[in-house]
Amino acid sequence: MLLAALPVALAGTQLVAGAAFGLTSRNLQRTAKPVSEALVSIVAVLDGPPPRPLSAFVEEYELDVHAADFGPSAARRLHDLTEEYLAAH
């Protein structure tokens, strides 16, 4: 499975993912790359995927999926933030 972390092309997804990392909508708007630039990193990974069954990236940098950020409590927090966001929109 391939997960493209930040940046993501969809604004709603970006806000939910950003909230999980403690980012605000304002910070994301100020620091986000244009989609055309963000896609370069995403396409590179899609064209040459890593051999592992689960990978996560921030731009071209691979994240350690065994770190605490990917543990059950972080997953629960992301789930709760996603549910909260979807209920509000």
Jmol script that loads the backbone (N, CA, C; Angstrom):
load data "model"
ATOM      1  N   MET A   1       0.858  -1.168   0.000  1.00  0.00           N
ATOM      2  CA  MET A   1       0.000   0.000   0.000  1.00  0.00           C
ATOM      3  C   MET A   1       0.900   1.226   0.000  1.00  0.00           C
ATOM      4  N   LEU A   2       0.519   2.223  -0.769  1.00  0.00           N
ATOM      5  CA  LEU A   2       1.291   3.446  -0.862  1.00  0.00           C
ATOM      6  C   LEU A   2       0.471   4.602  -0.329  1.00  0.00           C
ATOM      7  N   LEU A   3       1.030   5.313   0.618  1.00  0.00           N
ATOM      8  CA  LEU A   3       0.364   6.485   1.171  1.00  0.00           C
ATOM      9  C   LEU A   3       1.170   7.713   0.810  1.00  0.00           C
ATOM     10  N   ALA A   4       0.577   8.654   0.125  1.00  0.00           N
ATOM     11  CA  ALA A   4       1.251   9.922  -0.140  1.00  0.00           C
ATOM     12  C   ALA A   4       0.818  10.876   0.961  1.00  0.00           C
ATOM     13  N   ALA A   5       1.705  11.222   1.830  1.00  0.00           N
ATOM     14  CA  ALA A   5       1.379  12.102   2.954  1.00  0.00           C
ATOM     15  C   ALA A   5       1.269  13.527   2.444  1.00  0.00           C
ATOM     16  N   LEU A   6       1.661  14.488   3.236  1.00  0.00           N
ATOM     17  CA  LEU A   6       1.581  15.858   2.773  1.00  0.00           C
ATOM     18  C   LEU A   6       2.643  16.106   1.741  1.00  0.00           C
ATOM     19  N   PRO A   7       2.436  16.852   0.715  1.00  0.00           N
ATOM     20  CA  PRO A   7       1.189  17.520   0.401  1.00  0.00           C
ATOM     21  C   PRO A   7       0.257  16.611  -0.388  1.00  0.00           C
ATOM     22  N   VAL A   8      -0.998  16.812  -0.232  1.00  0.00           N
ATOM     23  CA  VAL A   8      -1.988  16.088  -1.013  1.00  0.00           C
ATOM     24  C   VAL A   8      -2.763  17.082  -1.847  1.00  0.00           C
ATOM     25  N   ALA A   9      -3.318  16.605  -2.930  1.00  0.00           N
ATOM     26  CA  ALA A   9      -3.946  17.510  -3.884  1.00  0.00           C
ATOM     27  C   ALA A   9      -5.319  18.006  -3.434  1.00  0.00           C
ATOM     28  N   LEU A  10      -6.047  17.210  -2.676  1.00  0.00           N
ATOM     29  CA  LEU A  10      -7.401  17.601  -2.308  1.00  0.00           C
ATOM     30  C   LEU A  10      -7.392  18.457  -1.052  1.00  0.00           C
ATOM     31  N   ALA A  11      -7.983  19.609  -1.122  1.00  0.00           N
ATOM     32  CA  ALA A  11      -7.939  20.557  -0.002  1.00  0.00           C
ATOM     33  C   ALA A  11      -8.527  19.963   1.270  1.00  0.00           C
ATOM     34  N   GLY A  12      -9.662  19.299   1.186  1.00  0.00           N
ATOM     35  CA  GLY A  12     -10.280  18.719   2.374  1.00  0.00           C
ATOM     36  C   GLY A  12      -9.391  17.670   3.015  1.00  0.00           C
ATOM     37  N   THR A  13      -8.796  16.819   2.198  1.00  0.00           N
ATOM     38  CA  THR A  13      -7.885  15.807   2.711  1.00  0.00           C
ATOM     39  C   THR A  13      -6.668  16.473   3.317  1.00  0.00           C
ATOM     40  N   GLN A  14      -6.195  17.517   2.677  1.00  0.00           N
ATOM     41  CA  GLN A  14      -5.024  18.228   3.171  1.00  0.00           C
ATOM     42  C   GLN A  14      -5.299  18.806   4.553  1.00  0.00           C
ATOM     43  N   LEU A  15      -6.486  19.334   4.759  1.00  0.00           N
ATOM     44  CA  LEU A  15      -6.819  19.917   6.055  1.00  0.00           C
ATOM     45  C   LEU A  15      -6.892  18.848   7.134  1.00  0.00           C
ATOM     46  N   VAL A  16      -7.470  17.706   6.823  1.00  0.00           N
ATOM     47  CA  VAL A  16      -7.559  16.628   7.805  1.00  0.00           C
ATOM     48  C   VAL A  16      -6.173  16.095   8.112  1.00  0.00           C
ATOM     49  N   ALA A  17      -5.381  15.817   7.086  1.00  0.00           N
ATOM     50  CA  ALA A  17      -4.022  15.319   7.304  1.00  0.00           C
ATOM     51  C   ALA A  17      -3.194  16.357   8.045  1.00  0.00           C
ATOM     52  N   GLY A  18      -3.364  17.614   7.686  1.00  0.00           N
ATOM     53  CA  GLY A  18      -2.635  18.681   8.356  1.00  0.00           C
ATOM     54  C   GLY A  18      -2.998  18.780   9.823  1.00  0.00           C
ATOM     55  N   ALA A  19      -4.254  18.605  10.140  1.00  0.00           N
ATOM     56  CA  ALA A  19      -4.692  18.665  11.537  1.00  0.00           C
ATOM     57  C   ALA A  19      -4.017  17.566  12.353  1.00  0.00           C
ATOM     58  N   ALA A  20      -3.818  16.408  11.740  1.00  0.00           N
ATOM     59  CA  ALA A  20      -3.153  15.311  12.435  1.00  0.00           C
ATOM     60  C   ALA A  20      -1.706  15.660  12.755  1.00  0.00           C
ATOM     61  N   PHE A  21      -1.116  16.535  11.959  1.00  0.00           N
ATOM     62  CA  PHE A  21       0.261  16.967  12.190  1.00  0.00           C
ATOM     63  C   PHE A  21       0.317  18.292  12.934  1.00  0.00           C
ATOM     64  N   GLY A  22      -0.826  18.786  13.408  1.00  0.00           N
ATOM     65  CA  GLY A  22      -0.851  20.036  14.159  1.00  0.00           C
ATOM     66  C   GLY A  22      -0.759  21.275  13.285  1.00  0.00           C
ATOM     67  N   LEU A  23      -1.026  21.142  12.003  1.00  0.00           N
ATOM     68  CA  LEU A  23      -0.958  22.287  11.100  1.00  0.00           C
ATOM     69  C   LEU A  23      -2.328  22.936  10.972  1.00  0.00           C
ATOM     70  N   THR A  24      -2.338  24.217  10.770  1.00  0.00           N
ATOM     71  CA  THR A  24      -3.602  24.917  10.561  1.00  0.00           C
ATOM     72  C   THR A  24      -3.822  25.132   9.072  1.00  0.00           C
ATOM     73  N   SER A  25      -5.051  25.431   8.707  1.00  0.00           N
ATOM     74  CA  SER A  25      -5.379  25.723   7.319  1.00  0.00           C
ATOM     75  C   SER A  25      -4.540  26.890   6.806  1.00  0.00           C
ATOM     76  N   ARG A  26      -4.361  27.881   7.640  1.00  0.00           N
ATOM     77  CA  ARG A  26      -3.569  29.054   7.247  1.00  0.00           C
ATOM     78  C   ARG A  26      -2.117  28.665   6.954  1.00  0.00           C
ATOM     79  N   ASN A  27      -1.522  27.827   7.826  1.00  0.00           N
ATOM     80  CA  ASN A  27      -0.146  27.375   7.595  1.00  0.00           C
ATOM     81  C   ASN A  27      -0.032  26.549   6.324  1.00  0.00           C
ATOM     82  N   LEU A  28      -1.010  25.693   6.081  1.00  0.00           N
ATOM     83  CA  LEU A  28      -0.981  24.876   4.870  1.00  0.00           C
ATOM     84  C   LEU A  28      -1.062  25.744   3.622  1.00  0.00           C
ATOM     85  N   GLN A  29      -1.918  26.737   3.639  1.00  0.00           N
ATOM     86  CA  GLN A  29      -2.046  27.626   2.489  1.00  0.00           C
ATOM     87  C   GLN A  29      -0.754  28.401   2.253  1.00  0.00           C
ATOM     88  N   ARG A  30      -0.087  28.765   3.317  1.00  0.00           N
ATOM     89  CA  ARG A  30       1.131  29.558   3.198  1.00  0.00           C
ATOM     90  C   ARG A  30       2.318  28.705   2.745  1.00  0.00           C
ATOM     91  N   THR A  31       2.362  27.443   3.121  1.00  0.00           N
ATOM     92  CA  THR A  31       3.529  26.617   2.849  1.00  0.00           C
ATOM     93  C   THR A  31       3.316  25.552   1.777  1.00  0.00           C
ATOM     94  N   ALA A  32       2.104  25.346   1.340  1.00  0.00           N
ATOM     95  CA  ALA A  32       1.819  24.288   0.366  1.00  0.00           C
ATOM     96  C   ALA A  32       2.432  24.602  -0.994  1.00  0.00           C
ATOM     97  N   LYS A  33       2.841  23.536  -1.663  1.00  0.00           N
ATOM     98  CA  LYS A  33       3.343  23.654  -3.028  1.00  0.00           C
ATOM     99  C   LYS A  33       2.163  23.626  -3.994  1.00  0.00           C
ATOM    100  N   PRO A  34       2.350  24.217  -5.162  1.00  0.00           N
ATOM    101  CA  PRO A  34       1.315  24.031  -6.192  1.00  0.00           C
ATOM    102  C   PRO A  34       1.202  22.543  -6.539  1.00  0.00           C
ATOM    103  N   VAL A  35       0.020  22.120  -6.946  1.00  0.00           N
ATOM    104  CA  VAL A  35      -0.217  20.709  -7.257  1.00  0.00           C
ATOM    105  C   VAL A  35       0.785  20.214  -8.296  1.00  0.00           C
ATOM    106  N   SER A  36       1.084  21.034  -9.303  1.00  0.00           N
ATOM    107  CA  SER A  36       2.025  20.607 -10.348  1.00  0.00           C
ATOM    108  C   SER A  36       3.394  20.270  -9.776  1.00  0.00           C
ATOM    109  N   GLU A  37       3.833  20.980  -8.743  1.00  0.00           N
ATOM    110  CA  GLU A  37       5.116  20.671  -8.094  1.00  0.00           C
ATOM    111  C   GLU A  37       4.988  19.461  -7.171  1.00  0.00           C
ATOM    112  N   ALA A  38       3.895  19.381  -6.442  1.00  0.00           N
ATOM    113  CA  ALA A  38       3.694  18.271  -5.505  1.00  0.00           C
ATOM    114  C   ALA A  38       3.619  16.934  -6.234  1.00  0.00           C
ATOM    115  N   LEU A  39       3.051  16.944  -7.417  1.00  0.00           N
ATOM    116  CA  LEU A  39       2.893  15.699  -8.167  1.00  0.00           C
ATOM    117  C   LEU A  39       4.218  15.089  -8.592  1.00  0.00           C
ATOM    118  N   VAL A  40       5.260  15.886  -8.711  1.00  0.00           N
ATOM    119  CA  VAL A  40       6.566  15.354  -9.118  1.00  0.00           C
ATOM    120  C   VAL A  40       7.023  14.273  -8.135  1.00  0.00           C
ATOM    121  N   SER A  41       6.939  14.553  -6.840  1.00  0.00           N
ATOM    122  CA  SER A  41       7.337  13.575  -5.821  1.00  0.00           C
ATOM    123  C   SER A  41       6.427  12.360  -5.829  1.00  0.00           C
ATOM    124  N   ILE A  42       5.135  12.597  -5.986  1.00  0.00           N
ATOM    125  CA  ILE A  42       4.162  11.496  -5.963  1.00  0.00           C
ATOM    126  C   ILE A  42       4.368  10.578  -7.160  1.00  0.00           C
ATOM    127  N   VAL A  43       4.527  11.160  -8.344  1.00  0.00           N
ATOM    128  CA  VAL A  43       4.718  10.364  -9.554  1.00  0.00           C
ATOM    129  C   VAL A  43       6.021   9.573  -9.484  1.00  0.00           C
ATOM    130  N   ALA A  44       7.067  10.160  -8.904  1.00  0.00           N
ATOM    131  CA  ALA A  44       8.345   9.445  -8.767  1.00  0.00           C
ATOM    132  C   ALA A  44       8.174   8.174  -7.934  1.00  0.00           C
ATOM    133  N   VAL A  45       7.412   8.250  -6.867  1.00  0.00           N
ATOM    134  CA  VAL A  45       7.180   7.068  -6.021  1.00  0.00           C
ATOM    135  C   VAL A  45       6.282   6.065  -6.746  1.00  0.00           C
ATOM    136  N   LEU A  46       5.287   6.544  -7.459  1.00  0.00           N
ATOM    137  CA  LEU A  46       4.414   5.635  -8.205  1.00  0.00           C
ATOM    138  C   LEU A  46       5.179   4.918  -9.319  1.00  0.00           C
ATOM    139  N   ASP A  47       6.109   5.628  -9.960  1.00  0.00           N
ATOM    140  CA  ASP A  47       6.907   5.027 -11.030  1.00  0.00           C
ATOM    141  C   ASP A  47       7.946   4.040 -10.503  1.00  0.00           C
ATOM    142  N   GLY A  48       8.429   4.262  -9.296  1.00  0.00           N
ATOM    143  CA  GLY A  48       9.423   3.374  -8.694  1.00  0.00           C
ATOM    144  C   GLY A  48       9.091   3.097  -7.252  1.00  0.00           C
ATOM    145  N   PRO A  49       8.028   2.339  -6.997  1.00  0.00           N
ATOM    146  CA  PRO A  49       7.586   2.119  -5.618  1.00  0.00           C
ATOM    147  C   PRO A  49       8.603   1.318  -4.808  1.00  0.00           C
ATOM    148  N   PRO A  50       8.654   1.591  -3.509  1.00  0.00           N
ATOM    149  CA  PRO A  50       9.540   0.810  -2.648  1.00  0.00           C
ATOM    150  C   PRO A  50       9.018  -0.622  -2.533  1.00  0.00           C
ATOM    151  N   PRO A  51       9.894  -1.563  -2.204  1.00  0.00           N
ATOM    152  CA  PRO A  51       9.473  -2.971  -2.142  1.00  0.00           C
ATOM    153  C   PRO A  51       8.633  -3.319  -0.919  1.00  0.00           C
ATOM    154  N   ARG A  52       8.610  -2.453   0.082  1.00  0.00           N
ATOM    155  CA  ARG A  52       7.859  -2.748   1.310  1.00  0.00           C
ATOM    156  C   ARG A  52       6.346  -2.660   1.055  1.00  0.00           C
ATOM    157  N   PRO A  53       5.556  -3.445   1.783  1.00  0.00           N
ATOM    158  CA  PRO A  53       4.104  -3.427   1.568  1.00  0.00           C
ATOM    159  C   PRO A  53       3.416  -2.142   2.043  1.00  0.00           C
ATOM    160  N   LEU A  54       4.037  -1.406   2.952  1.00  0.00           N
ATOM    161  CA  LEU A  54       3.464  -0.149   3.434  1.00  0.00           C
ATOM    162  C   LEU A  54       4.553   0.911   3.430  1.00  0.00           C
ATOM    163  N   SER A  55       4.267   2.024   2.782  1.00  0.00           N
ATOM    164  CA  SER A  55       5.216   3.138   2.711  1.00  0.00           C
ATOM    165  C   SER A  55       4.463   4.433   2.912  1.00  0.00           C
ATOM    166  N   ALA A  56       5.147   5.418   3.470  1.00  0.00           N
ATOM    167  CA  ALA A  56       4.564   6.750   3.654  1.00  0.00           C
ATOM    168  C   ALA A  56       5.648   7.773   3.343  1.00  0.00           C
ATOM    169  N   PHE A  57       5.235   8.847   2.704  1.00  0.00           N
ATOM    170  CA  PHE A  57       6.181   9.861   2.274  1.00  0.00           C
ATOM    171  C   PHE A  57       5.662  11.256   2.598  1.00  0.00           C
ATOM    172  N   VAL A  58       6.593  12.155   2.869  1.00  0.00           N
ATOM    173  CA  VAL A  58       6.349  13.596   2.888  1.00  0.00           C
ATOM    174  C   VAL A  58       7.261  14.120   1.801  1.00  0.00           C
ATOM    175  N   GLU A  59       6.640  14.587   0.737  1.00  0.00           N
ATOM    176  CA  GLU A  59       7.371  14.966  -0.465  1.00  0.00           C
ATOM    177  C   GLU A  59       8.207  13.775  -0.907  1.00  0.00           C
ATOM    178  N   GLU A  60       9.516  13.915  -1.065  1.00  0.00           N
ATOM    179  CA  GLU A  60      10.314  12.773  -1.516  1.00  0.00           C
ATOM    180  C   GLU A  60      10.953  12.001  -0.375  1.00  0.00           C
ATOM    181  N   TYR A  61      10.644  12.373   0.864  1.00  0.00           N
ATOM    182  CA  TYR A  61      11.253  11.745   2.029  1.00  0.00           C
ATOM    183  C   TYR A  61      10.369  10.628   2.587  1.00  0.00           C
ATOM    184  N   GLU A  62      10.945   9.438   2.684  1.00  0.00           N
ATOM    185  CA  GLU A  62      10.195   8.306   3.228  1.00  0.00           C
ATOM    186  C   GLU A  62      10.162   8.391   4.751  1.00  0.00           C
ATOM    187  N   LEU A  63       8.994   8.128   5.315  1.00  0.00           N
ATOM    188  CA  LEU A  63       8.796   8.142   6.760  1.00  0.00           C
ATOM    189  C   LEU A  63       8.929   6.732   7.319  1.00  0.00           C
ATOM    190  N   ASP A  64       9.287   6.639   8.579  1.00  0.00           N
ATOM    191  CA  ASP A  64       9.372   5.354   9.269  1.00  0.00           C
ATOM    192  C   ASP A  64       7.974   4.958   9.737  1.00  0.00           C
ATOM    193  N   VAL A  65       7.387   3.982   9.073  1.00  0.00           N
ATOM    194  CA  VAL A  65       6.017   3.579   9.409  1.00  0.00           C
ATOM    195  C   VAL A  65       5.941   2.768  10.701  1.00  0.00           C
ATOM    196  N   HIS A  66       7.097   2.517  11.324  1.00  0.00           N
ATOM    197  CA  HIS A  66       7.115   1.817  12.609  1.00  0.00           C
ATOM    198  C   HIS A  66       7.265   2.792  13.771  1.00  0.00           C
ATOM    199  N   ALA A  67       7.320   4.077  13.466  1.00  0.00           N
ATOM    200  CA  ALA A  67       7.447   5.112  14.501  1.00  0.00           C
ATOM    201  C   ALA A  67       6.091   5.326  15.182  1.00  0.00           C
ATOM    202  N   ALA A  68       6.123   6.018  16.307  1.00  0.00           N
ATOM    203  CA  ALA A  68       4.900   6.269  17.088  1.00  0.00           C
ATOM    204  C   ALA A  68       3.842   7.025  16.287  1.00  0.00           C
ATOM    205  N   ASP A  69       4.264   7.835  15.318  1.00  0.00           N
ATOM    206  CA  ASP A  69       3.302   8.592  14.502  1.00  0.00           C
ATOM    207  C   ASP A  69       2.359   7.683  13.718  1.00  0.00           C
ATOM    208  N   PHE A  70       2.706   6.420  13.570  1.00  0.00           N
ATOM    209  CA  PHE A  70       1.870   5.482  12.827  1.00  0.00           C
ATOM    210  C   PHE A  70       1.253   4.426  13.748  1.00  0.00           C
ATOM    211  N   GLY A  71       1.350   4.620  15.043  1.00  0.00           N
ATOM    212  CA  GLY A  71       0.825   3.665  16.008  1.00  0.00           C
ATOM    213  C   GLY A  71      -0.679   3.787  16.197  1.00  0.00           C
ATOM    214  N   PRO A  72      -1.252   2.910  17.005  1.00  0.00           N
ATOM    215  CA  PRO A  72      -2.696   2.900  17.225  1.00  0.00           C
ATOM    216  C   PRO A  72      -3.265   4.214  17.764  1.00  0.00           C
ATOM    217  N   SER A  73      -2.567   4.884  18.675  1.00  0.00           N
ATOM    218  CA  SER A  73      -3.117   6.136  19.222  1.00  0.00           C
ATOM    219  C   SER A  73      -3.124   7.237  18.163  1.00  0.00           C
ATOM    220  N   ALA A  74      -2.102   7.268  17.313  1.00  0.00           N
ATOM    221  CA  ALA A  74      -2.084   8.259  16.230  1.00  0.00           C
ATOM    222  C   ALA A  74      -3.178   7.952  15.204  1.00  0.00           C
ATOM    223  N   ALA A  75      -3.387   6.674  14.935  1.00  0.00           N
ATOM    224  CA  ALA A  75      -4.447   6.283  13.999  1.00  0.00           C
ATOM    225  C   ALA A  75      -5.820   6.674  14.553  1.00  0.00           C
ATOM    226  N   ARG A  76      -6.022   6.465  15.845  1.00  0.00           N
ATOM    227  CA  ARG A  76      -7.293   6.837  16.476  1.00  0.00           C
ATOM    228  C   ARG A  76      -7.493   8.344  16.396  1.00  0.00           C
ATOM    229  N   ARG A  77      -6.437   9.114  16.665  1.00  0.00           N
ATOM    230  CA  ARG A  77      -6.521  10.574  16.605  1.00  0.00           C
ATOM    231  C   ARG A  77      -6.874  11.035  15.188  1.00  0.00           C
ATOM    232  N   LEU A  78      -6.211  10.476  14.180  1.00  0.00           N
ATOM    233  CA  LEU A  78      -6.529  10.835  12.801  1.00  0.00           C
ATOM    234  C   LEU A  78      -7.969  10.464  12.463  1.00  0.00           C
ATOM    235  N   HIS A  79      -8.405   9.298  12.909  1.00  0.00           N
ATOM    236  CA  HIS A  79      -9.787   8.875  12.680  1.00  0.00           C
ATOM    237  C   HIS A  79     -10.766   9.870  13.313  1.00  0.00           C
ATOM    238  N   ASP A  80     -10.516  10.238  14.559  1.00  0.00           N
ATOM    239  CA  ASP A  80     -11.403  11.172  15.258  1.00  0.00           C
ATOM    240  C   ASP A  80     -11.414  12.542  14.582  1.00  0.00           C
ATOM    241  N   LEU A  81     -10.247  13.038  14.173  1.00  0.00           N
ATOM    242  CA  LEU A  81     -10.184  14.327  13.479  1.00  0.00           C
ATOM    243  C   LEU A  81     -10.911  14.271  12.141  1.00  0.00           C
ATOM    244  N   THR A  82     -10.772  13.147  11.450  1.00  0.00           N
ATOM    245  CA  THR A  82     -11.458  12.984  10.162  1.00  0.00           C
ATOM    246  C   THR A  82     -12.967  12.976  10.356  1.00  0.00           C
ATOM    247  N   GLU A  83     -13.440  12.227  11.341  1.00  0.00           N
ATOM    248  CA  GLU A  83     -14.879  12.190  11.625  1.00  0.00           C
ATOM    249  C   GLU A  83     -15.403  13.583  11.997  1.00  0.00           C
ATOM    250  N   GLU A  84     -14.646  14.294  12.818  1.00  0.00           N
ATOM    251  CA  GLU A  84     -15.028  15.648  13.219  1.00  0.00           C
ATOM    252  C   GLU A  84     -15.084  16.588  12.013  1.00  0.00           C
ATOM    253  N   TYR A  85     -14.094  16.496  11.161  1.00  0.00           N
ATOM    254  CA  TYR A  85     -14.061  17.344   9.957  1.00  0.00           C
ATOM    255  C   TYR A  85     -15.241  17.032   9.049  1.00  0.00           C
ATOM    256  N   LEU A  86     -15.483  15.745   8.796  1.00  0.00           N
ATOM    257  CA  LEU A  86     -16.571  15.363   7.908  1.00  0.00           C
ATOM    258  C   LEU A  86     -17.944  15.746   8.462  1.00  0.00           C
ATOM    259  N   ALA A  87     -18.101  15.663   9.767  1.00  0.00           N
ATOM    260  CA  ALA A  87     -19.369  16.056  10.381  1.00  0.00           C
ATOM    261  C   ALA A  87     -19.615  17.551  10.245  1.00  0.00           C
ATOM    262  N   ALA A  88     -18.540  18.330  10.223  1.00  0.00           N
ATOM    263  CA  ALA A  88     -18.669  19.786  10.129  1.00  0.00           C
ATOM    264  C   ALA A  88     -18.854  20.261   8.685  1.00  0.00           C
ATOM    265  N   HIS A  89     -18.599  19.406   7.725  1.00  0.00           N
ATOM    266  CA  HIS A  89     -18.684  19.849   6.323  1.00  0.00           C
ATOM    267  C   HIS A  89     -19.669  19.008   5.593  1.00  0.00           C
TER     268      HIS A  89
END
end "model"
wireframe off; spacefill off
backbone 0.3
color backbone group
